[in-house]
């Protein structure tokens, strides 16, 4: 008697593999590049392929003579 632990009633659904891409852009033009990418994604109908355009932003404060 053979014992199979595989359930044949539920078909396996392949999971979509997420890929990440990093762009290197000119300093100070990050927002413009994000806007351009968003426009191209919507215009070219790539919204199913591109889930999100993420723009990390960090505020940097410069201290001179004890003042921000």
C-alpha positions as CSV (number, residue, x, y, z in Angstrom):
1,X,0.0,0.0,0.0
2,X,1.4,3.4,-1.1
3,X,0.8,6.5,0.9
4,X,0.9,9.8,-1.1
5,X,0.8,13.0,0.9
6,X,0.1,15.2,-2.1
7,X,-3.4,16.5,-2.4
8,X,-4.6,16.4,-6.0
9,X,-7.8,18.2,-5.4
10,X,-6.3,21.7,-5.1
11,X,-4.4,22.9,-8.1
12,X,-1.3,24.9,-7.5
13,X,-1.5,28.5,-8.5
14,X,1.9,30.0,-9.4
15,X,2.8,33.1,-7.4
16,X,3.9,36.1,-9.3
17,X,7.5,36.8,-8.6
18,X,8.2,40.4,-7.7
19,X,11.3,42.1,-9.1
20,X,12.9,45.2,-7.8
21,X,14.8,47.7,-9.9
22,X,16.9,50.7,-8.8
23,X,17.5,53.8,-10.9
24,X,20.4,56.1,-10.4
25,X,19.3,59.7,-11.3
26,X,20.8,63.1,-11.2
27,X,20.7,64.7,-7.7
28,X,17.8,67.0,-7.3
29,X,15.8,65.5,-10.2
30,X,14.3,62.5,-8.3
31,X,10.8,63.8,-8.2
32,X,10.8,64.7,-12.0
33,X,12.0,61.2,-12.8
34,X,9.2,59.7,-10.7
35,X,6.6,61.9,-12.4
36,X,7.9,60.9,-15.8
37,X,7.8,57.2,-14.9
38,X,4.3,57.5,-13.6
39,X,3.1,59.2,-16.8
40,X,4.8,56.6,-19.0
41,X,3.3,53.8,-17.0
42,X,-0.2,55.1,-17.3
43,X,0.2,56.2,-20.9
44,X,1.7,52.9,-22.1
45,X,-0.7,50.8,-20.0
46,X,2.1,49.1,-18.0
47,X,0.1,49.4,-14.7
48,X,-0.2,45.6,-14.4
49,X,3.6,45.1,-14.8
50,X,4.7,48.0,-12.6
51,X,3.0,48.0,-9.2
52,X,4.7,51.0,-7.6
53,X,7.3,53.6,-8.2
54,X,8.9,54.3,-4.8
55,X,10.8,57.5,-4.1
56,X,12.5,57.5,-0.7
57,X,13.1,61.0,0.6
58,X,15.3,62.1,3.5
59,X,15.4,65.6,4.9
60,X,18.9,66.8,5.5
61,X,19.4,69.7,7.8
62,X,22.6,71.7,7.7
63,X,23.9,73.3,10.9
64,X,26.1,76.3,10.7
65,X,27.1,78.4,13.7
66,X,24.6,76.5,15.9
67,X,21.6,77.3,13.6
68,X,19.7,75.1,11.2
